[in-house]
Each structure stands twice: as C-alpha cells, then as structure tokens.
C-alpha cells in the first residue's frame, strides 16, 4: 500500500504546527520530519511534542529525515545514538541517512568498507527499537549510481537496511524506472518531485502535474508491494504552499 505524504524540509520556513495543518489541508497521510531544523537530533522535548501533534491531527510519522552521514567522524556512534533516541520519541519507523560524504567516483575500497561497516553498526543499534535504516538515493554519496548503491547494500548485508528512491534528474524516465525496479526489494519510501535540467545543468522545479504521466509510470512499479510505504512530496516549485496543495492533489489522484 502506497500512501501520500510530505517531507517537512520542503518548508523549512514553516513551524511544525504549520506543516501539520498544511498536510491535513492537502489530505495527505503522513510527514517525514527533518532532523536539520524541525526536530533536531537530541531535542527530545520537541520530538515528543511533534509526535503528539502529528498523531493528534490524524497523521502518521512516516520517517525521520536525519541527514546523518554514515561513516563520518562518529567512531563511538554517539551522534547516531542521539538520532536514534530522537526517532524513538517521534515513533518513526524509518531513519533516513546519507551514505557518507564522497561521490562513488571518488571513493576507494577502504572508504566503502568503512561506510558499510558503520552502516551495519547503526542498523544493529536501531533494530531493537524496530526502526529501519534507509539510505537516501542521493548524489555526492555512495548511492549516487545504481551500481554503487547496490554494491553498498550487498556489502552491508543486514536485514535492517532499506533504500529510498527518487528520480535522478540527469537520467531519462526509462532509466529511472529501471533503477526503481532494481531497488524494489529494499524499498522503504520514495521522494516525489518533477524536476528537469536546463542547458547549463541547473535544476528547474516544475508542478507535479507536468510530470503526471512519468510519475504514473513510476508508481505502477509499486503496485502489489506488501506493507505500507509512502510517496513523499519534496521541494515544490518556488517553495510555495499553494503549489504544494496542487501537487498533493495530483499525487493523490495518481495513487487512487
């Protein structure tokens, strides 16, 4: 079952209460709360308040977008323990992380092994809490190509590891769909947006309606998957709440 939701960092300028109200107005089901501004690592009071606010409004906490970079100067995992404690108070079933700080093209085997080893450790730490570790499918990290991402997941080889997915702007819709199909066995949630590149390689954001057919094709891959997953709107055109409401309507129609 695929449910519609919102990534809170789409609106870094809004307070949690405003994000909850906007998500309800849009008719979405849940929120991925960001750890960089809305629910900071280790801020237990805020985590508890935001969890209650979310649940009392009839929404779900889909995940904790921690922006924790695995394998980076956290040898004792003290920072990750803060992330985990915060996710527990949020009652988030998933912690979203990034696979290091290096692009796959810049990573040697020693670096890859360190990221994999640290990934396994944080997966082990999160497992007793019933929380999955899920890597964002993101540029500038070890998940910046399909091959590198799959190699990382294979090297970690832990049942508590999952993968997000989002389209890569530089790829064609057909190539993106093939990548989505390849990560389906590990898929947690997906980030939804419709972007293109201009002639200078700059990212252009567009209304989701402009990518309706492309996203219909992507989402067709997810039919029949077991358990609940979320399609989460992220970074709408001009960071505009009004555009978000339009995109949310399109997403709901695509998921019906």
NUFI-63252 format. One record per atom (N, C-alpha, C): atom name; residue number from 1; x, y, z; residue in one letter. Coordinates in steps of 0.1 Angstrom, whole numbers, padded with zeros to 4 digits. Layout:
N
  a   k     x     y     z r
 CA NUM     X     Y     Z A
...
//
This chain:
256
  a   k     x     y     z r
  N   1  0008 -0012  0000 X
 CA   1  0000  0000  0000 X
  C   1  0009  0012  0000 X
  N   2  0006  0021 -0009 X
 CA   2  0014  0034 -0010 X
  C   2  0005  0045 -0006 X
  N   3  0010  0053  0004 X
 CA   3  0002  0064  0009 X
  C   3  0010  0077  0006 X
  N   4  0002  0088  0005 X
 CA   4  0008  0101  0002 X
  C   4  0013  0108  0014 X
  N   5  0024  0115  0013 X
 CA   5  0029  0123  0025 X
  C   5  0038  0134  0020 X
  N   6  0044  0141  0030 X
 CA   6  0052  0153  0028 X
  C   6  0065  0151  0036 X
  N   7  0076  0156  0030 X
 CA   7  0089  0157  0036 X
  C   7  0089  0171  0042 X
  N   8  0091  0172  0056 X
 CA   8  0089  0185  0062 X
  C   8  0099  0196  0057 X
  N   9  0111  0191  0053 X
 CA   9  0121  0201  0049 X
  C   9  0117  0208  0036 X
  N  10  0106  0204  0029 X
 CA  10  0101  0211  0018 X
  C  10  0098  0225  0022 X
  N  11  0094  0227  0035 X
 CA  11  0090  0240  0040 X
  C  11  0099  0243  0053 X
  N  12  0111  0245  0051 X
 CA  12  0120  0248  0062 X
  C  12  0116  0261  0069 X
  N  13  0109  0270  0062 X
 CA  13  0105  0283  0067 X
  C  13  0093  0282  0076 X
  N  14  0086  0270  0076 X
 CA  14  0074  0269  0084 X
  C  14  0077  0261  0097 X
  N  15  0069  0264  0107 X
 CA  15  0070  0257  0120 X
  C  15  0062  0244  0119 X
  N  16  0065  0234  0128 X
 CA  16  0059  0221  0128 X
  C  16  0043  0222  0127 X
  N  17  0038  0231  0136 X
 CA  17  0023  0232  0136 X
  C  17  0018  0236  0122 X
  N  18  0025  0245  0116 X
 CA  18  0020  0250  0102 X
  C  18  0021  0238  0092 X
  N  19  0032  0230  0093 X
 CA  19  0034  0219  0084 X
  C  19  0023  0209  0086 X
  N  20  0019  0206  0099 X
 CA  20  0009  0196  0102 X
  C  20 -0004  0201  0096 X
  N  21 -0007  0214  0098 X
 CA  21 -0020  0219  0093 X
  C  21 -0021  0219  0078 X
  N  22 -0009  0222  0071 X
 CA  22 -0009  0222  0057 X
  C  22 -0010  0208  0051 X
  N  23 -0004  0198  0058 X
 CA  23 -0005  0184  0054 X
  C  23 -0019  0179  0055 X
  N  24 -0026  0183  0066 X
 CA  24 -0040  0179  0067 X
  C  24 -0049  0186  0057 X
  N  25 -0046  0198  0054 X
 CA  25 -0054  0205  0044 X
  C  25 -0052  0199  0030 X
  N  26 -0040  0194  0028 X
 CA  26 -0038  0187  0015 X
  C  26 -0044  0173  0014 X
  N  27 -0048  0168  0025 X
 CA  27 -0054  0154  0025 X
  C  27 -0043  0143  0024 X
  N  28 -0031  0146  0028 X
 CA  28 -0021  0136  0028 X
  C  28 -0021  0128  0041 X
  N  29 -0014  0117  0042 X
 CA  29 -0015  0108  0053 X
  C  29 -0004  0109  0064 X
  N  30  0008  0114  0060 X
 CA  30  0019  0114  0069 X
  C  30  0030  0124  0066 X
  N  31  0039  0125  0075 X
 CA  31  0050  0135  0074 X
  C  31  0064  0128  0078 X
  N  32  0074  0131  0069 X
 CA  32  0087  0127  0073 X
  C  32  0093  0140  0079 X
  N  33  0097  0139  0092 X
 CA  33  0102  0151  0099 X
  C  33  0117  0152  0098 X
  N  34  0122  0164  0094 X
 CA  34  0136  0166  0092 X
  C  34  0143  0169  0105 X
  N  35  0155  0163  0106 X
 CA  35  0164  0165  0117 X
  C  35  0173  0177  0117 X
  N  36  0172  0184  0106 X
 CA  36  0181  0196  0105 X
  C  36  0175  0209  0110 X
  N  37  0161  0209  0111 X
 CA  37  0155  0221  0116 X
  C  37  0143  0218  0124 X
  N  38  0134  0210  0120 X
 CA  38  0121  0208  0127 X
  C  38  0122  0200  0139 X
  N  39  0130  0189  0139 X
 CA  39  0132  0180  0151 X
  C  39  0146  0177  0152 X
  N  40  0154  0186  0158 X
 CA  40  0169  0184  0158 X
  C  40  0173  0172  0166 X
  N  41  0184  0166  0162 X
 CA  41  0190  0155  0169 X
  C  41  0191  0158  0184 X
  N  42  0186  0149  0193 X
 CA  42  0187  0150  0207 X
  C  42  0177  0160  0214 X
  N  43  0169  0166  0206 X
 CA  43  0159  0175  0212 X
  C  43  0146  0167  0215 X
  N  44  0147  0160  0226 X
 CA  44  0137  0150  0230 X
  C  44  0123  0157  0232 X
  N  45  0123  0168  0238 X
 CA  45  0111  0176  0241 X
  C  45  0103  0179  0228 X
  N  46  0111  0184  0218 X
 CA  46  0105  0187  0205 X
  C  46  0100  0175  0198 X
  N  47  0108  0164  0199 X
 CA  47  0104  0152  0193 X
  C  47  0090  0147  0198 X
  N  48  0089  0147  0211 X
 CA  48  0077  0143  0218 X
  C  48  0065  0152  0214 X
  N  49  0068  0165  0214 X
 CA  49  0057  0174  0210 X
  C  49  0052  0172  0196 X
  N  50  0062  0171  0187 X
 CA  50  0059  0169  0173 X
  C  50  0052  0156  0170 X
  N  51  0056  0146  0177 X
 CA  51  0049  0133  0175 X
  C  51  0035  0134  0180 X
  N  52  0032  0140  0191 X
 CA  52  0018  0141  0196 X
  C  52  0010  0150  0187 X
  N  53  0016  0161  0182 X
 CA  53  0009  0170  0173 X
  C  53  0005  0163  0160 X
  N  54  0014  0154  0155 X
 CA  54  0012  0147  0143 X
  C  54  0001  0137  0144 X
  N  55  0002  0129  0155 X
 CA  55 -0008  0118  0157 X
  C  55 -0022  0124  0161 X
  N  56 -0022  0134  0169 X
 CA  56 -0035  0140  0173 X
  C  56 -0042  0146  0161 X
  N  57 -0035  0150  0151 X
 CA  57 -0041  0155  0139 X
  C  57 -0045  0145  0128 X
  N  58 -0043  0132  0132 X
 CA  58 -0048  0121  0124 X
  C  58 -0037  0117  0113 X
  N  59 -0025  0122  0115 X
 CA  59 -0014  0119  0105 X
  C  59 -0005  0109  0111 X
  N  60  0004  0103  0103 X
 CA  60  0014  0094  0107 X
  C  60  0028  0100  0106 X
  N  61  0037  0096  0115 X
 CA  61  0051  0100  0113 X
  C  61  0057  0089  0104 X
  N  62  0060  0093  0092 X
 CA  62  0065  0083  0082 X
  C  62  0079  0079  0084 X
  N  63  0087  0088  0089 X
 CA  63  0102  0086  0090 X
  C  63  0108  0098  0096 X
  N  64  0121  0096  0100 X
 CA  64  0129  0107  0105 X
  C  64  0140  0110  0095 X
  N  65  0140  0121  0088 X
 CA  65  0150  0125  0079 X
  C  65  0162  0131  0086 X
  N  66  0171  0123  0090 X
 CA  66  0181  0127  0100 X
  C  66  0193  0135  0093 X
  N  67  0195  0132  0080 X
 CA  67  0207  0137  0074 X
  C  67  0220  0133  0080 X
  N  68  0219  0122  0088 X
 CA  68  0231  0116  0094 X
  C  68  0239  0110  0083 X
  N  69  0252  0113  0082 X
 CA  69  0261  0108  0072 X
  C  69  0269  0096  0078 X
  N  70  0266  0085  0073 X
 CA  70  0272  0072  0078 X
  C  70  0287  0072  0075 X
  N  71  0295  0068  0085 X
 CA  71  0309  0066  0083 X
  C  71  0318  0079  0085 X
  N  72  0312  0090  0091 X
 CA  72  0318  0102  0092 X
  C  72  0321  0107  0106 X
  N  73  0332  0105  0111 X
 CA  73  0337  0111  0124 X
  C  73  0327  0108  0135 X
  N  74  0322  0096  0136 X
 CA  74  0313  0093  0147 X
  C  74  0317  0079  0152 X
  N  75  0330  0077  0155 X
 CA  75  0335  0064  0158 X
  C  75  0328  0057  0169 X
  N  76  0323  0064  0179 X
 CA  76  0316  0058  0190 X
  C  76  0301  0058  0189 X
  N  77  0297  0063  0177 X
 CA  77  0282  0063  0174 X
  C  77  0274  0072  0184 X
  N  78  0281  0081  0190 X
 CA  78  0274  0090  0200 X
  C  78  0264  0098  0193 X
  N  79  0267  0104  0181 X
 CA  79  0258  0112  0174 X
  C  79  0246  0104  0169 X
  N  80  0249  0092  0164 X
 CA  80  0238  0083  0159 X
  C  80  0229  0080  0171 X
  N  81  0234  0077  0183 X
 CA  81  0226  0074  0194 X
  C  81  0216  0086  0197 X
  N  82  0220  0098  0195 X
 CA  82  0211  0110  0196 X
  C  82  0200  0109  0185 X
  N  83  0204  0106  0173 X
 CA  83  0195  0105  0162 X
  C  83  0185  0094  0166 X
  N  84  0189  0082  0170 X
 CA  84  0181  0071  0173 X
  C  84  0171  0075  0185 X
  N  85  0176  0081  0195 X
 CA  85  0167  0084  0206 X
  C  85  0156  0094  0202 X
  N  86  0160  0103  0193 X
 CA  86  0150  0113  0188 X
  C  86  0140  0105  0179 X
  N  87  0144  0096  0171 X
 CA  87  0135  0088  0162 X
  C  87  0125  0080  0171 X
  N  88  0131  0074  0182 X
 CA  88  0122  0066  0191 X
  C  88  0111  0075  0197 X
  N  89  0114  0087  0201 X
 CA  89  0104  0096  0207 X
  C  89  0094  0101  0196 X
  N  90  0099  0102  0184 X
 CA  90  0090  0105  0173 X
  C  90  0081  0093  0169 X
  N  91  0085  0081  0173 X
 CA  91  0079  0069  0169 X
  C  91  0080  0067  0154 X
  N  92  0091  0071  0148 X
 CA  92  0094  0070  0134 X
  C  92  0098  0055  0131 X
  N  93  0092  0049  0121 X
 CA  93  0096  0035  0118 X
  C  93  0109  0034  0109 X
  N  94  0113  0046  0104 X
 CA  94  0125  0046  0095 X
  C  94  0133  0058  0098 X
  N  95  0147  0057  0098 X
 CA  95  0156  0068  0099 X
  C  95  0163  0069  0085 X
  N  96  0161  0080  0079 X
 CA  96  0167  0083  0066 X
  C  96  0181  0088  0068 X
  N  97  0191  0082  0062 X
 CA  97  0205  0086  0063 X
  C  97  0212  0088  0050 X
  N  98  0224  0094  0050 X
 CA  98  0232  0095  0037 X
  C  98  0244  0086  0038 X
  N  99  0248  0081  0027 X
 CA  99  0259  0072  0026 X
  C  99  0272  0079  0024 X
  N 100  0277  0085  0035 X
 CA 100  0289  0092  0036 X
  C 100  0289  0106  0029 X
  N 101  0302  0111  0026 X
 CA 101  0303  0124  0021 X
  C 101  0310  0124  0007 X
  N 102  0313  0113  0002 X
 CA 102  0320  0112 -0011 X
  C 102  0312  0106 -0022 X
  N 103  0313  0112 -0034 X
 CA 103  0307  0106 -0045 X
  C 103  0313  0092 -0048 X
  N 104  0306  0083 -0054 X
 CA 104  0311  0070 -0056 X
  C 104  0323  0070 -0065 X
  N 105  0324  0080 -0074 X
 CA 105  0336  0081 -0083 X
  C 105  0349  0085 -0075 X
  N 106  0347  0090 -0063 X
 CA 106  0359  0095 -0055 X
  C 106  0362  0085 -0044 X
  N 107  0354  0074 -0043 X
 CA 107  0356  0065 -0031 X
  C 107  0364  0053 -0034 X
  N 108  0374  0051 -0026 X
 CA 108  0382  0038 -0028 X
  C 108  0376  0027 -0019 X
  N 109  0382  0015 -0020 X
 CA 109  0376  0004 -0013 X
  C 109  0376  0005  0002 X
  N 110  0387  0011  0007 X
 CA 110  0388  0013  0021 X
  C 110  0376  0022  0027 X
  N 111  0373  0033  0019 X
 CA 111  0363  0042  0023 X
  C 111  0349  0034  0022 X
  N 112  0347  0027  0012 X
 CA 112  0334  0020  0010 X
  C 112  0333  0010  0021 X
  N 113  0343  0003  0025 X
 CA 113  0343 -0007  0036 X
  C 113  0339  0000  0049 X
  N 114  0345  0012  0052 X
 CA 114  0341  0019  0064 X
  C 114  0327  0023  0064 X
  N 115  0322  0028  0054 X
 CA 115  0307  0032  0053 X
  C 115  0299  0020  0055 X
  N 116  0302  0009  0049 X
 CA 116  0294 -0003  0051 X
  C 116  0295 -0009  0065 X
  N 117  0307 -0008  0071 X
 CA 117  0308 -0013  0085 X
  C 117  0300 -0004  0094 X
  N 118  0301  0009  0093 X
 CA 118  0293  0018  0101 X
  C 118  0278  0016  0099 X
  N 119  0275  0014  0087 X
 CA 119  0260  0011  0084 X
  C 119  0255 -0001  0091 X
  N 120  0263 -0011  0091 X
 CA 120  0259 -0023  0098 X
  C 120  0257 -0021  0113 X
  N 121  0266 -0013  0119 X
 CA 121  0266 -0010  0133 X
  C 121  0253 -0002  0137 X
  N 122  0250  0008  0128 X
 CA 122  0238  0016  0132 X
  C 122  0225  0008  0129 X
  N 123  0226 -0001  0120 X
 CA 123  0214 -0010  0118 X
  C 123  0212 -0019  0130 X
  N 124  0223 -0023  0135 X
 CA 124  0222 -0032  0147 X
  C 124  0217 -0024  0159 X
  N 125  0221 -0011  0160 X
 CA 125  0217 -0003  0171 X
  C 125  0202  0000  0170 X
  N 126  0197  0002  0158 X
 CA 126  0183  0006  0156 X
  C 126  0173 -0006  0157 X
  N 127  0178 -0017  0154 X
 CA 127  0170 -0029  0153 X
  C 127  0161 -0032  0165 X
  N 128  0167 -0031  0177 X
 CA 128  0158 -0034  0189 X
  C 128  0146 -0025  0190 X
  N 129  0148 -0013  0185 X
 CA 129  0137 -0003  0186 X
  C 129  0127 -0005  0174 X
  N 130  0129 -0014  0166 X
 CA 130  0120 -0017  0155 X
  C 130  0121 -0006  0144 X
  N 131  0132  0000  0143 X
 CA 131  0134  0011  0133 X
  C 131  0144  0007  0122 X
  N 132  0140  0009  0110 X
 CA 132  0149  0006  0098 X
  C 132  0158  0017  0095 X
  N 133  0169  0014  0090 X
 CA 133  0179  0024  0084 X
  C 133  0177  0024  0069 X
  N 134  0174  0036  0064 X
 CA 134  0172  0037  0049 X
  C 134  0180  0048  0043 X
  N 135  0187  0044  0033 X
 CA 135  0196  0054  0026 X
  C 135  0189  0062  0016 X
  N 136  0191  0075  0016 X
 CA 136  0186  0084  0006 X
  C 136  0194  0081 -0007 X
  N 137  0186  0081 -0018 X
 CA 137  0192  0078 -0031 X
  C 137  0197  0091 -0037 X
  N 138  0209  0095 -0034 X
 CA 138  0213  0109 -0035 X
  C 138  0227  0111 -0041 X
  N 139  0228  0121 -0048 X
 CA 139  0241  0125 -0054 X
  C 139  0252  0128 -0044 X
  N 140  0264  0127 -0048 X
 CA 140  0275  0130 -0039 X
  C 140  0277  0121 -0027 X
  N 141  0271  0109 -0028 X
 CA 141  0272  0099 -0018 X
  C 141  0274  0085 -0025 X
  N 142  0275  0074 -0017 X
 CA 142  0277  0061 -0023 X
  C 142  0265  0056 -0029 X
  N 143  0254  0063 -0029 X
 CA 143  0242  0059 -0036 X
  C 143  0239  0068 -0048 X
  N 144  0249  0074 -0053 X
 CA 144  0247  0083 -0065 X
  C 144  0246  0076 -0078 X
  N 145  0249  0063 -0078 X
 CA 145  0246  0055 -0090 X
  C 145  0239  0042 -0085 X
  N 146  0232  0036 -0094 X
 CA 146  0225  0023 -0090 X
  C 146  0236  0013 -0087 X
  N 147  0246  0012 -0095 X
 CA 147  0256  0001 -0092 X
  C 147  0263  0003 -0079 X
  N 148  0266  0016 -0075 X
 CA 148  0273  0018 -0062 X
  C 148  0263  0016 -0051 X
  N 149  0251  0020 -0052 X
 CA 149  0241  0017 -0042 X
  C 149  0239  0002 -0039 X
  N 150  0237 -0005 -0050 X
 CA 150  0235 -0020 -0048 X
  C 150  0248 -0026 -0042 X
  N 151  0259 -0022 -0046 X
 CA 151  0272 -0027 -0041 X
  C 151  0273 -0024 -0026 X
  N 152  0269 -0012 -0022 X
 CA 152  0269 -0009 -0008 X
  C 152  0259 -0018  0000 X
  N 153  0247 -0019 -0005 X
 CA 153  0237 -0027  0003 X
  C 153  0242 -0042  0004 X
  N 154  0248 -0047 -0007 X
 CA 154  0253 -0060 -0007 X
  C 154  0264 -0062  0003 X
  N 155  0273 -0052  0004 X
 CA 155  0284 -0052  0014 X
  C 155  0279 -0051  0028 X
  N 156  0269 -0043  0030 X
 CA 156  0263 -0042  0044 X
  C 156  0257 -0055  0048 X
  N 157  0248 -0060  0039 X
 CA 157  0241 -0073  0041 X
  C 157  0235 -0074  0055 X
  N 158  0226 -0065  0058 X
 CA 158  0219 -0066  0071 X
  C 158  0204 -0064  0068 X
  N 159  0196 -0072  0075 X
 CA 159  0181 -0072  0072 X
  C 159  0174 -0059  0076 X
  N 160  0181 -0050  0084 X
 CA 160  0175 -0038  0088 X
  C 160  0179 -0026  0079 X
  N 161  0185 -0029  0068 X
 CA 161  0188 -0018  0058 X
  C 161  0178 -0017  0047 X
  N 162  0174 -0005  0044 X
 CA 162  0165 -0002  0033 X
  C 162  0170  0009  0024 X
  N 163  0163  0011  0013 X
 CA 163  0167  0022  0004 X
  C 163  0155  0031  0001 X
  N 164  0157  0044  0001 X
 CA 164  0147  0053 -0005 X
  C 164  0150  0052 -0020 X
  N 165  0141  0059 -0028 X
 CA 165  0143  0061 -0042 X
  C 165  0138  0075 -0046 X
  N 166  0144  0081 -0055 X
 CA 166  0139  0093 -0061 X
  C 166  0145  0094 -0075 X
  N 167  0139  0100 -0085 X
 CA 167  0144  0101 -0098 X
  C 167  0157  0109 -0099 X
  N 168  0166  0105 -0107 X
 CA 168  0178  0113 -0109 X
  C 168  0175  0122 -0121 X
  N 169  0177  0135 -0119 X
 CA 169  0174  0145 -0129 X
  C 169  0181  0143 -0142 X
  N 170  0193  0137 -0141 X
 CA 170  0201  0136 -0154 X
  C 170  0197  0124 -0162 X
  N 171  0189  0115 -0156 X
 CA 171  0185  0103 -0163 X
  C 171  0172  0104 -0170 X
  N 172  0169  0096 -0180 X
 CA 172  0156  0096 -0187 X
  C 172  0146  0089 -0178 X
  N 173  0133  0091 -0180 X
 CA 173  0123  0084 -0173 X
  C 173  0124  0069 -0174 X
  N 174  0128  0064 -0185 X
 CA 174  0130  0049 -0187 X
  C 174  0141  0044 -0178 X
  N 175  0152  0052 -0178 X
 CA 175  0164  0048 -0170 X
  C 175  0160  0048 -0155 X
  N 176  0153  0059 -0151 X
 CA 176  0149  0060 -0137 X
  C 176  0140  0049 -0133 X
  N 177  0131  0045 -0142 X
 CA 177  0122  0034 -0138 X
  C 177  0129  0021 -0136 X
  N 178  0139  0018 -0145 X
 CA 178  0148  0006 -0143 X
  C 178  0155  0006 -0130 X
  N 179  0160  0018 -0125 X
 CA 179  0166  0019 -0112 X
  C 179  0156  0016 -0101 X
  N 180  0144  0022 -0102 X
 CA 180  0134  0019 -0092 X
  C 180  0131  0004 -0091 X
  N 181  0130 -0002 -0102 X
 CA 181  0127 -0016 -0102 X
  C 181  0138 -0024 -0096 X
  N 182  0150 -0019 -0097 X
 CA 182  0162 -0027 -0092 X
  C 182  0163 -0026 -0077 X
  N 183  0157 -0015 -0071 X
 CA 183  0158 -0013 -0056 X
  C 183  0145 -0017 -0049 X
  N 184  0135 -0022 -0056 X
 CA 184  0122 -0026 -0050 X
  C 184  0124 -0035 -0038 X
  N 185  0132 -0045 -0039 X
 CA 185  0133 -0055 -0028 X
  C 185  0137 -0048 -0014 X
  N 186  0144 -0036 -0015 X
 CA 186  0148 -0029 -0003 X
  C 186  0141 -0016 -0001 X
  N 187  0131 -0013 -0009 X
 CA 187  0125  0000 -0009 X
  C 187  0117  0003  0004 X
  N 188  0120  0015  0009 X
 CA 188  0112  0019  0021 X
  C 188  0101  0030  0016 X
  N 189  0106  0042  0013 X
 CA 189  0097  0053  0008 X
  C 189  0103  0059 -0004 X
  N 190  0096  0067 -0011 X
 CA 190  0101  0074 -0022 X
  C 190  0099  0089 -0021 X
  N 191  0108  0097 -0026 X
 CA 191  0106  0112 -0027 X
  C 191  0100  0116 -0040 X
  N 192  0090  0124 -0040 X
 CA 192  0083  0127 -0052 X
  C 192  0085  0142 -0056 X
  N 193  0090  0144 -0068 X
 CA 193  0091  0158 -0074 X
  C 193  0093  0156 -0089 X
  N 194  0090  0167 -0096 X
 CA 194  0092  0167 -0110 X
  C 194  0102  0179 -0114 X
  N 195  0114  0175 -0117 X
 CA 195  0125  0184 -0120 X
  C 195  0131  0181 -0133 X
  N 196  0137  0191 -0139 X
 CA 196  0145  0189 -0151 X
  C 196  0157  0198 -0150 X
  N 197  0166  0196 -0160 X
 CA 197  0178  0204 -0160 X
  C 197  0178  0213 -0172 X
  N 198  0183  0226 -0170 X
 CA 198  0183  0235 -0181 X
  C 198  0196  0233 -0189 X
  N 199  0199  0241 -0199 X
 CA 199  0210  0239 -0208 X
  C 199  0224  0240 -0201 X
  N 200  0223  0247 -0189 X
 CA 200  0235  0249 -0181 X
  C 200  0237  0239 -0170 X
  N 201  0228  0229 -0169 X
 CA 201  0228  0219 -0159 X
  C 201  0222  0223 -0146 X
  N 202  0215  0234 -0146 X
 CA 202  0208  0239 -0134 X
  C 202  0194  0232 -0132 X
  N 203  0191  0229 -0120 X
 CA 203  0178  0222 -0117 X
  C 203  0167  0232 -0118 X
  N 204  0156  0228 -0125 X
 CA 204  0144  0235 -0126 X
  C 204  0133  0227 -0120 X
  N 205  0125  0233 -0111 X
 CA 205  0114  0227 -0104 X
  C 205  0101  0229 -0112 X
  N 206  0093  0219 -0113 X
 CA 206  0080  0221 -0121 X
  C 206  0068  0216 -0113 X
  N 207  0056  0220 -0116 X
 CA 207  0044  0214 -0110 X
  C 207  0044  0199 -0112 X
  N 208  0040  0191 -0103 X
 CA 208  0039  0177 -0105 X
  C 208  0030  0173 -0116 X
  N 209  0020  0182 -0119 X
 CA 209  0010  0179 -0130 X
  C 209  0018  0178 -0143 X
  N 210  0029  0185 -0144 X
 CA 210  0037  0184 -0157 X
  C 210  0043  0171 -0159 X
  N 211  0045  0164 -0148 X
 CA 211  0051  0150 -0148 X
  C 211  0042  0139 -0145 X
  N 212  0029  0142 -0147 X
 CA 212  0019  0132 -0143 X
  C 212  0021  0118 -0150 X
  N 213  0023  0118 -0163 X
 CA 213  0024  0105 -0170 X
  C 213  0037  0098 -0166 X
  N 214  0048  0106 -0164 X
 CA 214  0060  0100 -0159 X
  C 214  0059  0093 -0145 X
  N 215  0052  0100 -0136 X
 CA 215  0050  0095 -0123 X
  C 215  0040  0084 -0123 X
  N 216  0030  0084 -0131 X
 CA 216  0021  0073 -0132 X
  C 216  0029  0060 -0136 X
  N 217  0038  0062 -0145 X
 CA 217  0047  0050 -0149 X
  C 217  0055  0045 -0137 X
  N 218  0062  0055 -0130 X
 CA 218  0070  0051 -0118 X
  C 218  0061  0044 -0108 X
  N 219  0050  0049 -0104 X
 CA 219  0042  0044 -0094 X
  C 219  0036  0031 -0097 X
  N 220  0035  0028 -0110 X
 CA 220  0029  0015 -0114 X
  C 220  0038  0003 -0109 X
  N 221  0051  0006 -0107 X
 CA 221  0061 -0004 -0103 X
  C 221  0058 -0008 -0088 X
  N 222  0051  0000 -0081 X
 CA 222  0049 -0002 -0067 X
  C 222  0036 -0010 -0063 X
  N 223  0028 -0012 -0073 X
 CA 223  0015 -0019 -0071 X
  C 223  0018 -0033 -0066 X
  N 224  0011 -0038 -0056 X
 CA 224  0013 -0051 -0051 X
  C 224  0024 -0053 -0041 X
  N 225  0032 -0042 -0038 X
 CA 225  0042 -0044 -0027 X
  C 225  0035 -0046 -0014 X
  N 226  0041 -0055 -0006 X
 CA 226  0035 -0057  0008 X
  C 226  0038 -0045  0017 X
  N 227  0030 -0044  0028 X
 CA 227  0033 -0034  0038 X
  C 227  0030 -0020  0033 X
  N 228  0030 -0011  0042 X
 CA 228  0028  0003  0039 X
  C 228  0041  0011  0036 X
  N 229  0041  0018  0025 X
 CA 229  0052  0027  0022 X
  C 229  0046  0041  0018 X
  N 230  0054  0051  0017 X
 CA 230  0050  0064  0015 X
  C 230  0056  0070  0002 X
  N 231  0048  0077 -0005 X
 CA 231  0053  0086 -0016 X
  C 231  0052  0100 -0011 X
  N 232  0064  0106 -0008 X
 CA 232  0065  0118 -0001 X
  C 232  0069  0130 -0010 X
  N 233  0060  0140 -0010 X
 CA 233  0063  0152 -0018 X
  C 233  0075  0159 -0012 X
  N 234  0084  0164 -0021 X
 CA 234  0096  0171 -0016 X
  C 234  0099  0183 -0025 X
  N 235  0102  0194 -0019 X
 CA 235  0107  0206 -0027 X
  C 235  0099  0210 -0039 X
  N 236  0088  0216 -0036 X
 CA 236  0078  0221 -0046 X
  C 236  0083  0233 -0053 X
  N 237  0078  0237 -0064 X
 CA 237  0081  0248 -0072 X
  C 237  0080  0261 -0064 X
  N 238  0091  0269 -0063 X
 CA 238  0091  0282 -0056 X
  C 238  0089  0280 -0041 X
  N 239  0090  0268 -0035 X
 CA 239  0087  0266 -0021 X
  C 239  0073  0271 -0017 X
  N 240  0064  0270 -0026 X
 CA 240  0051  0277 -0025 X
  C 240  0040  0267 -0019 X
  N 241  0035  0270 -0007 X
 CA 241  0024  0262 -0002 X
  C 241  0012  0259 -0011 X
  N 242  0009  0270 -0019 X
 CA 242 -0002  0268 -0028 X
  C 242  0001  0258 -0039 X
  N 243  0014  0258 -0044 X
 CA 243  0018  0248 -0054 X
  C 243  0018  0234 -0047 X
  N 244  0022  0233 -0035 X
 CA 244  0022  0221 -0028 X
  C 244  0008  0215 -0028 X
  N 245 -0002  0223 -0025 X
 CA 245 -0016  0218 -0024 X
  C 245 -0020  0212 -0038 X
  N 246 -0016  0219 -0049 X
 CA 246 -0019  0214 -0062 X
  C 246 -0011  0201 -0065 X
  N 247  0001  0200 -0061 X
 CA 247  0009  0188 -0063 X
  C 247  0003  0176 -0055 X
  N 248 -0001  0180 -0042 X
 CA 248 -0007  0169 -0034 X
  C 248 -0020  0163 -0040 X
  N 249 -0028  0172 -0047 X
 CA 249 -0040  0166 -0054 X
  C 249 -0036  0157 -0065 X
  N 250 -0025  0161 -0072 X
 CA 250 -0021  0152 -0083 X
  C 250 -0016  0139 -0078 X
  N 251 -0008  0140 -0067 X
 CA 251 -0003  0127 -0061 X
  C 251 -0014  0118 -0057 X
  N 252 -0024  0124 -0050 X
 CA 252 -0035  0115 -0045 X
  C 252 -0042  0109 -0057 X
  N 253 -0044  0116 -0068 X
 CA 253 -0050  0111 -0080 X
  C 253 -0042  0099 -0086 X
  N 254 -0029  0101 -0086 X
 CA 254 -0020  0091 -0091 X
  C 254 -0021  0078 -0083 X
  N 255 -0023  0079 -0070 X
 CA 255 -0023  0068 -0061 X
  C 255 -0036  0061 -0059 X
  N 256 -0047  0068 -0064 X
 CA 256 -0060  0062 -0063 X
  C 256 -0061  0050 -0072 X
//
